[in-house]
Amino acid sequence: MSENRFKILLILAGVIFAAIWLGRMIRSVDTVTPENILIVEYNNTGLYSDPDSSSYKLITFNKGDKLVWIKEENNWINVQQGSFSGWVPSKKVKKSARFKDDEK
């Protein structure tokens, strides 16, 4: 009997995980508009966990990669690309032609 309960709990945990993941993916697609896209200016631009170059580097981007603007803090921009989100130095990216500063 306890083996069946374990299987049910395992299936339930998988369903909950899938629902959370799907919700995040849908939310990220909804926030991407031409008005909040940044373009990476340099190869090997790091995405950091915090707005500090000594923080953990999550991944690197190449010139031309597109990022979704979330917010700006000092000389750092909080961005998202796919399932990754973090901080890039503002001098490493440029605003797309349709970026709207008045909304940010």
TAZIMO-V198259 format. One record per helix or strand of 3 or more residues. SS is the DSSP state (hx for helix, st for strand). FROM is the first residue (numbers start at 1). LEN is the number of residues. If there is no record, write none. Layout:
SS_FROM_LEN / SS_FROM_LEN
This chain:
hx_2_29 / hx_34_3 / st_37_4 / st_45_4 / st_57_5 / st_66_8 / st_76_6 / st_84_6 / hx_90_3 / st_93_3 / hx_101_3
